[in-house]
Each structure stands twice: as C-alpha cells, then as structure tokens.
Amino acid sequence: MGAAPGSSATSLPLQRRQIRQATPDAPPPPQPSTAADNPFAEQQPLTPPSEEPTEPAPEERRRATRPKKSAFAQAGAAVDADWEAPHEEFSEELPEWDEGAQHIARPPGRRWSPLAVFTGIVLLLACAAGGALLIWLSLKEKKQNVSSDGSNTEMQRRSVLADSLIKPPGQTLEQRVSWELYADSLVQRVPGTLDPLFAPSTVDRRPYLHDADTALPRVEKFFARTPRPDIGPIERLKIAPLLLSTGERIALFRISTTTNEAGGLGRFYDVDPNEPLQLDWDLFEETHDEVLKNYLLDKSQHNESQWFQVGLRRTHGLELNEEQRETFHPFELQGAASGGVRVYAYCRKSLPIGKRLDELMDWSEVYLGTLLVGVEQMQTGEFRLMILDFRGSGLVQEK
C-alpha cells in the first residue's frame, strides 16, 4: 500500500510522456496568405509551403556558425531544449514565406505604350510647324514694309553694297558706295555710245569720241580693216583701277568685237549727263590690238622706248635675286583686256621716277597709266622691261 501511491505518483508523468509520444503532431490548419496578392501568379497560395525546407533554417545557419559553448552553457541549453523545439519548427517555415513576399511585392517594369509615343511625336511636329509659321509671317511682314517705301529699298541696296566693299586708302566708305552706284548707272548708257560708233553707216562719230580731232583718223582706219570689226558683248570689269596720274577711280568695260573675242578695254568720259558718253579710243585700240605684246615680240623695236596705256600693280619681285630686289621696284603690267598679255617691269629705286612710283602706288590697288617703257639688259644677261616715266609725273617733258 505504501508503494502504490509512490508508484502511482511516478507513473503519471510516464503516461503523459507516452501519450505525447504516441499521438503524432497534427498539422497546423491552413492559413490565408498574408502577402500581397500577385496578379501574375496562376493561383494564390493558401497554406505555407512544404515542411521540408530546401535550405537550412536561419536558426540552424546561426547555430552552425556559432562558436562552441562551454560545458556550463551546454547544460543550460539542454534544459531549454523543450522550449526551443517548437520555435525551431515554426522558424523553418519563414524563409520561403519571406522570399514569396518579396517576389510578390516586386512591381513589374514600366513601359511606354505605342499610343503615348505616337501622341508625343504628333505634339512635337505641331510645335515645330507652329514655330516655322510664325517665322515665315514675321519675314513676310518685314519684306512688305521695306518694299512699300522706295527710300527704304535704296537704303537697303546701299547697305548691302557697303558690306561687300573694302574701304580703299584715302577714300571713305560713303564715297566708295556713291561711286559704285554711279558706275552701275554707266552700264545703261554705254550702248548709246558704242552702237552709233560701230554703226556701218557713215555717221558723225565725233560726239562719241574723247579728243575726237586726234582719235578720228585712227577710228576711220580701224573700221577700214577687212573684215570690218563689229561690236560684240559688253561687260563691266569687277576691278575698278585708280588713275596713276590723278588717283581718280574709274570704271572699265571689256568691249568684245567680231575680230577679237577678248576685246579691248573701254574707258568712258561723262562730260554731260544729257550727252552720250565719250570713249577713250587710244586705250581701246591698244588693248584690242595688243600693241604691248607686239612690241615685246618684235626685237627690232627694242632700241627705242615707247608709250603704252597699261594696267599695273606692285609685286614682291620673287623672280629676282636679292641684289636685284635691292636695286629695282618690281611691277606687273597688263596690256590686254583678256589678261593674256602680262609682263614684269622694273624701275630703279635711285631714279626720281622710281621714288615717285613708290610714293603714289599702294600695294592693295590696281592702277591705269600711260608708261614710257624700254628694254634693258640686266647684269645677269637677261633682258627686262624698264619703266622710264609715266604721264602726269611732271618729271620730264611729255610728247
């Protein structure tokens, strides 16, 4: 009897332990998912995933990396083993739930729809078209305002002309613009002089010739040639030279004929605005017949100096040696309208004519003058064309 109570007291815990061991743990009831619904998933999970984890639980990973405990710590851990077991079972389910929650909460990538792209392109094109229309209307209005006033048109022409010109030495820009406008007006009057001058009928040519008494015999001889020269195209040269004698700027024209397509240079005197222009016949005939070229080719004429109307400008004399450049001023002469007759000429720096040319001629200008030239043999044995004088220099008596 005394042992019965003792045995009954000791058997109760055994029975509880046996019941606990005999009864398997019931699976937890299904629980609804606490993660956000994934609209892209085929079926939302209602229960946790399988109890067999694909990866070790976080608690086991922590234990694996945790350093070994002392004996005292191990004894304390054995006491709490029963309390930690349920926590281990529950913690095994956490990784998959966390990963699922992260996957469900990740938003999809944002893309532009074709409609939005098309709308943006249409708006951009509309803005560009509107800007172009405003610019066109503004330019049209300005053009109408300028064309409505004749003075504005003239000022606009002067402004464009002024921008295209380079201010020459000793001449203001306003003077150059006024001269260009005057030269343009001569273009309309030139045919009124040349047409009757080249007419086959025997008309009085005096009103159309400068220094008519001297030029008329040569004019009659020129038109008596066979075949008879007839007038061709006429054009104004882009280069407007300065007169070597006075520094006056003049307009030159190229007058073509049926016997010389290159033609000759034409300079016109405007004596009276109400009268026809007068042609400088000597300049036209000399450049038309290329008199300077014939003089250079005919060595029999080299013994005498002669006068020629030519265009000239300064050069650097690169064809000379250093000693010759110290002795001579080099120039380039042009004796024809086509530019085919070009020759170098020189003038001694020690002569008064050389000093005079050096004072008058600017490096950036082209000049027209009547020169007295001759052929001289250099120390090197070469024959060079030398400038001896020019009309208007006042150094020697002119013939």
VENPE-V715731 format. One record per pair of residues at least 6 apart in sequence whose C-alpha atoms are under 7 Angstrom apart, sorted by the first residue. I is the first residue (numbers start at 1). J is the second residue. D is the distance in Angstrom with one decimal. If there is no record, write none. Layout:
i:I j:J d:D
i:I j:J d:D
This chain:
i:30 j:46 d:6.6
i:30 j:47 d:5.0
i:31 j:46 d:6.1
i:31 j:47 d:5.4
i:32 j:46 d:4.8
i:32 j:47 d:6.5
i:33 j:45 d:6.3
i:33 j:46 d:5.5
i:33 j:47 d:6.9
i:35 j:101 d:5.3
i:36 j:104 d:6.4
i:36 j:105 d:6.5
i:37 j:44 d:7.0
i:37 j:104 d:6.9
i:38 j:104 d:5.2
i:51 j:93 d:6.9
i:53 j:92 d:6.8
i:57 j:91 d:6.7
i:57 j:92 d:5.0
i:146 j:152 d:5.7
i:146 j:153 d:6.2
i:147 j:153 d:6.4
i:158 j:177 d:6.8
i:161 j:177 d:6.7
i:162 j:177 d:6.1
i:167 j:173 d:5.5
i:183 j:251 d:6.3
i:190 j:277 d:6.9
i:192 j:276 d:6.6
i:193 j:208 d:5.7
i:193 j:276 d:5.9
i:193 j:277 d:5.9
i:197 j:205 d:5.8
i:197 j:208 d:6.6
i:198 j:230 d:6.4
i:198 j:231 d:6.4
i:206 j:212 d:5.4
i:207 j:278 d:7.0
i:208 j:276 d:6.5
i:208 j:277 d:6.3
i:208 j:278 d:4.6
i:208 j:279 d:6.2
i:209 j:278 d:4.7
i:209 j:279 d:5.0
i:209 j:280 d:6.6
i:209 j:281 d:6.8
i:210 j:278 d:5.0
i:210 j:279 d:5.5
i:210 j:280 d:5.4
i:215 j:281 d:6.4
i:223 j:229 d:6.4
i:229 j:257 d:6.0
i:229 j:258 d:5.6
i:229 j:259 d:5.6
i:230 j:257 d:5.4
i:230 j:258 d:5.3
i:231 j:256 d:6.2
i:231 j:257 d:4.5
i:231 j:258 d:6.5
i:232 j:255 d:6.8
i:232 j:256 d:4.7
i:232 j:257 d:4.6
i:232 j:258 d:6.3
i:233 j:255 d:6.4
i:233 j:256 d:5.4
i:234 j:253 d:6.9
i:234 j:254 d:5.8
i:234 j:255 d:4.9
i:234 j:256 d:6.3
i:235 j:253 d:5.6
i:235 j:254 d:5.4
i:235 j:255 d:7.0
i:236 j:252 d:6.1
i:236 j:253 d:4.3
i:236 j:254 d:6.3
i:237 j:252 d:5.7
i:237 j:253 d:5.5
i:237 j:254 d:6.7
i:240 j:249 d:6.5
i:240 j:250 d:5.8
i:240 j:251 d:5.3
i:240 j:252 d:6.6
i:241 j:249 d:5.8
i:241 j:250 d:6.0
i:241 j:366 d:4.9
i:241 j:367 d:4.8
i:241 j:368 d:6.1
i:242 j:248 d:5.3
i:242 j:249 d:4.3
i:242 j:250 d:6.3
i:242 j:366 d:6.4
i:242 j:367 d:4.7
i:242 j:368 d:6.1
i:243 j:249 d:6.3
i:243 j:367 d:5.7
i:243 j:368 d:5.0
i:243 j:369 d:6.1
i:244 j:367 d:5.6
i:244 j:368 d:5.7
i:244 j:369 d:5.1
i:245 j:369 d:6.9
i:245 j:391 d:6.6
i:245 j:392 d:4.7
i:245 j:393 d:6.6
i:251 j:267 d:6.7
i:252 j:265 d:6.5
i:252 j:266 d:5.7
i:252 j:267 d:5.3
i:253 j:265 d:5.7
i:253 j:266 d:4.9
i:253 j:267 d:6.6
i:254 j:263 d:6.2
i:254 j:264 d:5.7
i:254 j:265 d:4.9
i:254 j:266 d:6.0
i:254 j:337 d:6.4
i:255 j:263 d:5.0
i:255 j:264 d:5.4
i:255 j:265 d:6.3
i:255 j:266 d:6.5
i:256 j:262 d:5.8
i:256 j:263 d:3.8
i:256 j:264 d:6.6
i:257 j:263 d:5.7
i:262 j:337 d:6.4
i:262 j:338 d:5.3
i:263 j:288 d:5.3
i:263 j:337 d:6.3
i:264 j:284 d:5.0
i:264 j:285 d:6.7
i:264 j:287 d:4.9
i:264 j:288 d:4.0
i:264 j:336 d:6.6
i:264 j:337 d:5.1
i:265 j:283 d:6.4
i:265 j:284 d:4.9
i:265 j:287 d:6.1
i:265 j:337 d:5.4
i:266 j:279 d:6.7
i:266 j:280 d:6.7
i:266 j:283 d:6.8
i:266 j:284 d:5.4
i:267 j:279 d:5.9
i:267 j:280 d:5.5
i:268 j:277 d:5.9
i:268 j:278 d:5.3
i:268 j:279 d:4.6
i:268 j:280 d:6.1
i:269 j:277 d:5.7
i:269 j:278 d:5.0
i:269 j:279 d:6.5
i:270 j:277 d:5.3
i:270 j:278 d:6.7
i:283 j:309 d:6.1
i:287 j:335 d:5.8
i:287 j:336 d:4.4
i:287 j:337 d:6.1
i:288 j:336 d:6.6
i:290 j:335 d:6.4
i:290 j:336 d:5.7
i:292 j:308 d:6.9
i:292 j:335 d:5.9
i:293 j:341 d:6.3
i:295 j:301 d:6.4
i:302 j:374 d:6.6
i:302 j:375 d:5.6
i:304 j:374 d:6.6
i:305 j:372 d:6.5
i:305 j:373 d:5.4
i:305 j:374 d:4.4
i:306 j:372 d:5.5
i:306 j:373 d:5.7
i:306 j:374 d:6.7
i:307 j:370 d:6.4
i:307 j:371 d:5.4
i:307 j:372 d:4.4
i:307 j:373 d:6.5
i:308 j:370 d:5.4
i:308 j:371 d:5.4
i:308 j:372 d:6.6
i:309 j:369 d:5.7
i:309 j:370 d:4.2
i:309 j:371 d:6.4
i:310 j:333 d:6.3
i:310 j:334 d:5.6
i:310 j:335 d:5.0
i:310 j:368 d:5.9
i:310 j:369 d:5.8
i:310 j:370 d:6.3
i:311 j:333 d:5.6
i:311 j:334 d:5.0
i:311 j:335 d:6.6
i:311 j:366 d:7.0
i:311 j:367 d:5.6
i:311 j:368 d:4.5
i:311 j:369 d:6.4
i:312 j:331 d:6.6
i:312 j:332 d:5.5
i:312 j:333 d:4.5
i:312 j:334 d:6.3
i:312 j:366 d:6.0
i:312 j:367 d:5.3
i:312 j:368 d:6.3
i:313 j:331 d:5.7
i:313 j:332 d:5.5
i:313 j:333 d:7.0
i:313 j:365 d:6.8
i:313 j:366 d:5.1
i:313 j:367 d:6.2
i:314 j:330 d:6.4
i:314 j:331 d:4.6
i:314 j:332 d:6.4
i:314 j:363 d:5.8
i:315 j:330 d:5.7
i:315 j:331 d:5.3
i:315 j:332 d:6.5
i:316 j:330 d:6.5
i:317 j:325 d:6.6
i:317 j:330 d:5.3
i:327 j:348 d:6.0
i:327 j:349 d:6.0
i:328 j:346 d:5.9
i:328 j:347 d:5.4
i:328 j:348 d:4.5
i:328 j:349 d:5.4
i:329 j:346 d:5.5
i:329 j:347 d:5.2
i:329 j:348 d:6.2
i:329 j:349 d:6.1
i:329 j:354 d:7.0
i:330 j:345 d:6.1
i:330 j:346 d:4.7
i:330 j:347 d:6.8
i:331 j:344 d:5.8
i:331 j:345 d:5.2
i:331 j:346 d:6.0
i:332 j:342 d:6.9
i:332 j:343 d:5.9
i:332 j:344 d:4.6
i:332 j:345 d:6.1
i:333 j:342 d:5.6
i:333 j:343 d:5.4
i:333 j:344 d:6.1
i:333 j:345 d:6.7
i:334 j:341 d:5.7
i:334 j:342 d:4.6
i:334 j:343 d:6.7
i:335 j:341 d:5.4
i:335 j:342 d:6.6
i:344 j:385 d:6.9
i:345 j:384 d:6.8
i:345 j:385 d:4.8
i:345 j:386 d:5.4
i:345 j:387 d:6.5
i:346 j:385 d:6.4
i:346 j:386 d:4.9
i:346 j:387 d:5.9
i:347 j:354 d:5.5
i:347 j:386 d:5.8
i:347 j:387 d:5.2
i:348 j:354 d:5.5
i:349 j:355 d:6.1
i:353 j:388 d:7.0
i:353 j:389 d:6.1
i:369 j:390 d:6.9
i:370 j:390 d:5.6
i:370 j:391 d:5.7
i:371 j:387 d:6.8
i:371 j:389 d:5.9
i:371 j:390 d:4.3
i:371 j:391 d:6.6
i:372 j:387 d:6.1
i:372 j:388 d:5.4
i:372 j:389 d:5.0
i:372 j:390 d:5.8
i:373 j:385 d:6.7
i:373 j:386 d:5.5
i:373 j:387 d:4.6
i:373 j:388 d:5.5
i:374 j:385 d:5.7
i:374 j:386 d:5.3
i:374 j:387 d:6.8
i:375 j:383 d:6.4
i:375 j:384 d:5.6
i:375 j:385 d:4.6
i:375 j:386 d:5.9
i:376 j:383 d:5.5
i:376 j:384 d:5.4
i:376 j:385 d:6.3
i:376 j:386 d:6.5
i:377 j:383 d:4.3
i:377 j:384 d:6.1
i:378 j:384 d:6.8
i:391 j:398 d:7.0
